[in-house]
Amino acid sequence: MFSQLSSNDSLAPSIEKTLRNLEKSSDDLIQFTSKINNDENVLSKLTNNPKLGKSVDSTIVNIEKGVGELREIEAAAKNNFLLRGYFNKKKKENEKQKR
């Protein structure tokens, strides 16, 4: 292999460039992991604190439930005789804007 490197002038620069790229990638990976491992980083907090991760999961579930309940309330409001006119007017305005 060393004989091929010494006899092939185009191979050596290519390998040198590959090694420089590998070194840069390694440096970038070190910087990235140090940022992730920083205790002030959100990702680090989520991965290192199971209690916080469960809290975030719970919050997302509660938001999804809340959105579903709001959709039910909206559907009920659209069928309410006091509010039906408002929603019909809004629907007509939206159709006009689409044209």
Backbone as numpy.savetxt, mean C-alpha at the origin, in Angstrom:
# Nx Ny Nz CAx CAy CAz Cx Cy Cz
39.04 -20.52 -15.40 38.22 -19.33 -15.40 39.09 -18.07 -15.40
40.17 -18.11 -14.59 41.05 -16.95 -14.56 41.74 -16.73 -15.90
42.00 -17.79 -16.60 42.63 -17.63 -17.91 41.66 -16.98 -18.89
40.36 -17.30 -18.75 39.36 -16.67 -19.61 39.25 -15.18 -19.30
39.32 -14.82 -18.01 39.25 -13.41 -17.62 40.42 -12.62 -18.18
41.58 -13.20 -18.09 42.77 -12.49 -18.55 42.85 -12.41 -20.08
42.26 -13.37 -20.76 42.34 -13.36 -22.22 41.17 -12.63 -22.88
40.08 -12.42 -22.15 38.89 -11.78 -22.71 38.75 -10.37 -22.13
39.07 -9.37 -22.94 39.05 -7.98 -22.47 37.64 -7.46 -22.16
36.63 -8.00 -22.80 35.28 -7.50 -22.58 34.61 -8.13 -21.36
35.10 -9.27 -20.91 34.50 -9.97 -19.78 34.84 -9.31 -18.45
36.04 -8.86 -18.28 36.48 -8.25 -17.02 35.66 -7.00 -16.66
35.47 -6.05 -17.59 34.65 -4.88 -17.23 33.20 -5.26 -16.89
32.69 -6.26 -17.56 31.33 -6.70 -17.29 31.22 -7.26 -15.87
32.18 -8.06 -15.49 32.17 -8.63 -14.13 32.37 -7.52 -13.10
33.23 -6.58 -13.41 33.47 -5.46 -12.49 32.18 -4.64 -12.30
31.48 -4.40 -13.39 30.21 -3.66 -13.31 29.19 -4.45 -12.49
29.13 -5.75 -12.69 28.21 -6.61 -11.94 28.51 -6.55 -10.45
29.80 -6.59 -10.10 30.20 -6.52 -8.70 29.85 -5.16 -8.08
30.02 -4.07 -8.84 29.65 -2.74 -8.34 28.14 -2.67 -8.09
27.37 -3.22 -9.03 25.91 -3.24 -8.86 25.50 -4.08 -7.66
26.16 -5.19 -7.47 25.87 -6.05 -6.32 26.20 -5.33 -5.01
27.30 -4.61 -5.00 27.69 -3.86 -3.80 26.68 -2.75 -3.51
26.24 -2.05 -4.56 25.24 -1.00 -4.38 23.93 -1.59 -3.88
23.52 -2.71 -4.45 22.27 -3.37 -4.00 22.39 -3.78 -2.54
23.53 -4.27 -2.16 23.76 -4.67 -0.78 23.67 -3.46 0.15
24.26 -2.33 -0.25 24.18 -1.10 0.54 22.74 -0.62 0.66
22.01 -0.67 -0.46 20.61 -0.27 -0.44 19.78 -1.15 0.48
20.05 -2.43 0.47 19.34 -3.37 1.33 19.64 -3.09 2.80
20.87 -2.77 3.10 21.25 -2.42 4.48 20.50 -1.17 4.94
20.44 -0.16 4.08 19.71 1.07 4.43 18.22 0.77 4.63
17.66 -0.02 3.75 16.23 -0.36 3.82 15.91 -1.09 5.12
16.71 -2.10 5.44 16.44 -2.88 6.66 16.66 -2.04 7.91
17.61 -1.13 7.88 17.82 -0.29 9.06 16.64 0.66 9.26
16.06 1.12 8.16 14.87 1.97 8.27 13.68 1.18 8.81
13.53 -0.05 8.37 12.43 -0.88 8.84 12.60 -1.21 10.32
13.82 -1.45 10.73 14.08 -1.84 12.11 14.08 -0.66 13.08
13.95 0.55 12.57 13.86 1.73 13.41 12.55 1.66 14.20
12.63 1.81 15.53 11.45 1.68 16.38 10.39 2.74 16.12
10.76 3.83 15.48 9.80 4.89 15.20 9.06 4.67 13.88
9.44 3.66 13.15 8.84 3.34 11.86 7.53 2.58 12.08
6.48 2.95 11.36 5.18 2.30 11.51 5.26 0.81 11.20
5.95 0.47 10.14 6.08 -0.94 9.76 6.76 -1.74 10.87
7.79 -1.17 11.45 8.48 -1.83 12.56 7.55 -2.01 13.75
6.78 -0.99 14.04 5.83 -1.08 15.16 4.80 -2.18 14.92
4.32 -2.27 13.69 3.31 -3.28 13.37 3.89 -4.69 13.43
5.11 -4.86 12.96 5.69 -6.20 12.93 6.22 -6.64 14.28
6.67 -5.69 15.10 7.28 -6.04 16.37 6.32 -5.98 17.56
5.14 -5.44 17.35 4.19 -5.32 18.45 2.88 -6.02 18.06
2.72 -7.29 18.45 1.53 -8.04 18.06 0.23 -7.39 18.56
0.29 -6.73 19.70 -0.89 -6.08 20.25 -1.36 -4.95 19.33
-0.41 -4.18 18.82 -0.73 -3.09 17.90 -1.29 -3.65 16.59
-0.70 -4.73 16.10 -1.20 -5.36 14.87 -2.64 -5.82 15.03
-2.96 -6.43 16.17 -4.34 -6.87 16.42 -5.28 -5.68 16.53
-4.78 -4.61 17.12 -5.60 -3.40 17.25 -5.93 -2.81 15.88
-4.94 -2.79 15.01 -5.16 -2.28 13.65 -6.16 -3.18 12.91
-5.99 -4.50 13.04 -6.94 -5.43 12.42 -8.35 -5.17 12.93
-8.49 -5.00 14.23 -9.79 -4.75 14.84 -10.39 -3.44 14.33
-9.56 -2.44 14.20 -10.02 -1.14 13.69 -10.53 -1.28 12.26
-9.82 -2.01 11.44 -10.24 -2.21 10.04 -11.58 -2.95 9.99
-11.73 -3.96 10.83 -13.00 -4.70 10.87 -14.13 -3.77 11.28
-13.89 -2.94 12.29 -14.92 -2.00 12.75 -15.28 -0.98 11.68
-14.29 -0.53 10.93 -14.55 0.42 9.84 -15.42 -0.25 8.78
-15.09 -1.50 8.44 -15.89 -2.23 7.44 -17.33 -2.39 7.91
-17.52 -2.69 9.18 -18.88 -2.81 9.73 -19.59 -1.47 9.66
-18.88 -0.39 10.02 -19.47 0.94 10.00 -19.90 1.35 8.60
-19.08 1.04 7.62 -19.41 1.37 6.23 -20.66 0.60 5.80
-20.73 -0.67 6.18 -21.92 -1.46 5.85 -23.17 -0.88 6.49
-23.05 -0.47 7.74 -24.21 0.13 8.43 -24.61 1.46 7.79
-23.61 2.25 7.37 -23.93 3.52 6.70 -24.65 3.28 5.37
-24.26 2.23 4.67 -24.95 1.90 3.41 -26.40 1.50 3.67
-26.63 0.77 4.76 -28.00 0.42 5.12 -28.81 1.66 5.45
-28.21 2.58 6.20 -28.90 3.83 6.56 -29.19 4.64 5.31
-28.25 4.69 4.38 -28.46 5.42 3.14 -29.62 4.81 2.35
-29.66 3.48 2.27 -30.73 2.81 1.54 -32.08 3.11 2.20
-32.11 3.09 3.53 -33.35 3.39 4.24 -33.77 4.84 4.00
-32.79 5.74 4.00 -33.10 7.16 3.79 -33.65 7.39 2.39
-33.11 6.68 1.41 -33.59 6.84 0.04 -35.05 6.40 -0.10
-35.48 5.47 0.74 -36.85 4.98 0.68 -37.79 5.73 1.62
-37.25 6.62 2.43 -38.07 7.40 3.35 -38.83 8.46 2.56
-40.13 8.58 2.81 -40.93 9.50 2.00 -40.52 10.96 2.22
-39.97 11.31 3.37 -39.53 12.68 3.60 -38.25 13.03 2.83
-37.42 12.06 2.59 -36.14 12.29 1.94 -36.10 11.84 0.48
-37.11 11.12 0.04 -37.12 10.57 -1.32 -36.98 11.67 -2.38
-37.63 12.80 -2.17 -37.56 13.91 -3.13 -36.13 14.43 -3.28
-35.43 14.53 -2.17 -34.04 14.99 -2.23 -33.19 14.06 -3.07
-33.31 12.76 -2.83 -32.49 11.79 -3.57 -32.89 11.73 -5.05
-34.19 11.87 -5.35 -34.62 11.90 -6.74 -34.06 13.12 -7.46
-34.09 14.28 -6.77 -33.55 15.51 -7.36 -32.05 15.36 -7.62
-31.35 14.80 -6.66 -29.91 14.60 -6.81 -29.60 13.64 -7.96
-30.42 12.60 -8.12 -30.24 11.63 -9.19 -30.43 12.30 -10.56
-31.46 13.17 -10.66 -31.71 13.88 -11.92 -30.56 14.83 -12.25
-30.01 15.51 -11.24 -28.88 16.41 -11.46 -27.66 15.63 -11.96
-27.43 14.48 -11.38 -26.29 13.64 -11.82 -26.48 13.18 -13.25
-27.71 12.83 -13.63 -27.97 12.39 -15.00 -27.77 13.54 -15.98
-28.16 14.76 -15.58 -27.95 15.93 -16.43 -26.45 16.19 -16.65
-25.67 16.05 -15.59 -24.24 16.29 -15.69 -23.55 15.26 -16.57
-24.06 14.04 -16.60 -23.48 12.99 -17.42 -23.71 13.25 -18.91
-24.80 13.93 -19.22 -25.11 14.21 -20.63 -24.30 15.33 -21.07
